[in-house]
Amino acid sequence: MSDIQEAVRERYAAKALQMASPGVTGRLGLACNLSTADLTTRVAEWKAIDGLALIGRDEAGGSVTSTYRASPETRAELARLVAAERGCCGTADWSLREEGDELRVTVRASSGACCEDDACGATYSAAELASVGIDPTASLGCGNPTLLADLRPGERVLDLGSGAGLDVLLSAKRVAPGGHAYGVDMTDEMLAVARGNQEKAAVRNATFLKGTIERIPLPEASVDVVISNCVINLAADKRAVLREAYRVLAPGGRFAVADMVALAELPAEVKRSLDQWAGCVAGTMSIGDYTTALRDAGFRDVDVEITRETRLEGVDGAIASAYIRARKEATP
């Protein structure tokens, strides 16, 4: 496994553990860039303070409020933990306040995106989310590729880097009856979350596979549509990913992904940063390079639509979320 793959695997394995773990950490702090070991320590710290002083916990409307018995020791420990949570990637807003004999910690999640909060723009309707019983913070992407794909009953669809399974489960519902949705992810932790979400949603026509998107574990011409949500930019060899997407598509198949692209050249030190790579920044390609790579893989009718542009604080260059479409020619 390359250094890039390992950095990506570690970050998203940690996010999967956050999704699966009870309590404050792991419910809403989805973008925190803790390693798996550090996450385990953080969860243990929250559990310890919960055991000593927690009175109750309420969750509603994307917020979790935990109430604790006030004491100087509890106040100091909660202040330390809240400050640590604020030091993560920053898609959750943490606050600590004192009310009489009680201390309240509230976390409000504004995004669960893999990239910075202002770079992403996933849009899922309340009806879509309710249909599979998944919270919007389960999306780690930068868009909604199911909007692009024009999925039809009976089709076979593949999600590259399926994460918690949201796009796979929504796709499975759209291609029913007679169709099937596949998801590929390289982390056991994310696959466990996705399969758990599948069981809760009672979606039968979906399969989650372990593998990398550079070597998709499906045979040639086995799907009609390939989708992905802010994942291809994470791959070290994007051209290999696009060749694999072309290989598994049947003639006439469609490629419809949401991804991050570079609008202005990023500094060399940013592109070398594994943390920036795992954060959907350093691995971005320019629109021209992305288009060329798709055409070199065999795709036709390539179209790139910028959906949201952002400039990174303290970094020269600019990136954007984009919808990218292409197709594989039908057999004459």
C-alpha positions, -999 to 999 in steps of 0.1 A, spaced: 0 0 0 14 34 -10 19 62 16 -10 81 0 -33 50 2 -23 45 39 -30 81 48 -64 80 31 -72 46 47 -62 58 82 -83 89 80 -115 72 67 -111 43 90 -111 68 119 -142 85 105 -159 52 103 -151 45 139 -165 80 147 -198 72 130 -201 39 148 -190 50 183 -217 62 208 -214 95 226 -205 130 215 -173 122 197 -182 101 167 -218 112 163 -212 146 147 -175 153 145 -171 135 112 -143 156 97 -118 153 125 -85 142 112 -75 120 141 -56 88 135 -73 56 146 -51 54 178 -58 91 187 -95 86 181 -95 56 204 -79 77 231 -104 106 226 -134 84 228 -120 69 260 -116 104 275 -152 113 267 -164 80 281 -144 87 313 -159 121 319 -194 107 310 -190 81 336 -180 106 363 -204 135 357 -229 130 328 -265 137 337 -281 133 303 -277 137 265 -302 151 240 -299 149 203 -321 168 178 -319 188 146 -282 180 139 -271 190 175 -261 170 205 -262 186 240 -246 168 269 -254 180 305 -228 174 333 -227 180 370 -205 211 375 -173 209 395 -139 226 390 -124 193 378 -152 185 354 -151 221 340 -114 219 334 -116 185 317 -146 195 295 -128 227 285 -98 207 274 -118 182 254 -139 209 237 -108 228 228 -93 196 213 -124 189 193 -123 225 179 -88 217 167 -100 191 143 -108 198 106 -136 221 117 -170 210 103 -186 209 138 -192 238 161 -185 230 198 -195 251 227 -193 248 265 -215 268 289 -223 268 326 -259 270 338 -261 270 376 -249 237 389 -247 222 354 -223 223 325 -236 219 289 -215 208 259 -232 213 226 -219 203 192 -237 214 160 -226 197 128 -227 218 97 -211 193 74 -197 158 73 -177 164 41 -143 149 34 -130 183 23 -132 216 40 -166 227 49 -167 256 24 -155 234 -5 -184 210 -5 -220 212 -15 -237 179 -12 -275 182 -17 -298 154 -6 -335 160 -2 -351 151 31 -372 125 13 -341 108 -1 -325 106 33 -356 94 49 -360 66 23 -328 50 36 -329 62 72 -294 79 70 -284 112 85 -270 138 61 -237 139 80 -231 103 67 -222 118 34 -184 124 31 -187 138 -4 -188 171 -23 -220 166 -42 -248 142 -51 -238 120 -80 -272 102 -80 -286 135 -94 -263 132 -124 -267 96 -133 -303 94 -145 -306 60 -130 -333 37 -143 -350 5 -131 -330 -26 -141 -296 -9 -143 -264 -19 -125 -246 9 -108 -212 11 -91 -201 36 -65 -163 41 -63 -153 47 -27 -187 40 -12 -180 51 24 -210 49 47 -231 37 17 -255 66 12 -251 68 -26 -252 31 -30 -285 27 -11 -301 56 -29 -290 42 -62 -303 7 -53 -337 22 -47 -336 40 -80 -327 10 -101 -353 -13 -85 -369 -35 -96 -344 -56 -114 -313 -35 -109 -284 -37 -85 -260 -12 -68 -224 -20 -59 -201 -1 -36 -163 -5 -34 -143 7 -4 -109 -3 9 -115 0 47 -131 -27 67 -144 0 91 -163 18 64 -177 -14 50 -190 -23 84 -208 10 87 -222 7 52 -235 -28 57 -250 -17 90 -268 11 72 -279 -13 45 -295 -36 71 -313 -7 88 -326 5 55 -337 -30 45 -322 -26 10 -315 -60 -6 -303 -51 -41 -270 -37 -29 -235 -53 -24 -205 -37 -7 -171 -50 -19 -137 -46 -4 -111 -33 -28 -94 -3 -42 -107 19 -70 -74 14 -89 -83 -23 -91 -121 -27 -90 -132 -62 -79 -157 -66 -107 -155 -81 -142 -154 -63 -175 -186 -47 -187 -204 -56 -155 -222 -22 -148 -242 4 -167 -233 34 -145 -202 44 -125 -207 71 -98 -184 85 -71 -185 112 -45 -153 131 -37 -131 100 -39 -113 99 -72 -92 129 -62 -79 108 -32 -64 82 -55 -26 82 -61 -31 70 -97 -62 86 -111 -56 74 -146 -57 39 -134 -90 46 -117 -105 60 -149 -92 31 -169 -108 7 -144 -141 27 -146 -141 24 -184 -133 -14 -181 -162 -23 -158 -187 -2 -178 -208 -19 -204 -208 -4 -239 -230 27 -238 -224 30 -201 -223 63 -182 -197 79 -159 -212 105 -135 -192 117 -105 -189 145 -80 -152 153 -74 -128 181 -64 -108 198 -92 -79 224 -91 -87 258 -106 -53 272 -99 -20 254 -93 -14 244 -57 20 250 -41 44 220 -42 45 217 -4 7 214 -4 8 187 -31 34 168 -11 13 169 21 -3 135 29 -27 153 53 -38 177 25 -41 147 2 -64 128 26 -84 161 30 -94 162 -7 -70 191 -15 -35 180 -27 -47 153 -50 -70 175 -72 -63 176 -109 -70 206 -132 -101 204 -154 -79 201 -184 -59 172 -170 -91 155 -158 -107 158 -192 -76 145 -210 -73 115 -186 -110 106 -193 -105 108 -230 -72 88 -228 -91 61 -209 -116 59 -238 -145 81 -226 -164 104 -249 -187 134 -244 -167 146 -214 -184 175 -195 -172 193 -163 -196 215 -144 -181 236 -115 -206 237 -86 -187 255 -59 -153 273 -58 -132 279 -28 -98 294 -19 -79 277 9 -69 299 38 -31 306 38 -26 286 5 -21 300 -30 -43 283 -56 -80 274 -57 -101 242 -58 -137 235 -65 -163 208 -63 -175 197 -98 -199 174 -115 -181 153 -142 -199 133 -168 -187 111 -197 -198 80 -215 -184 48 -230 -193 44 -267 -219 17 -275 -207 -13 -295 -213 -5 -332 
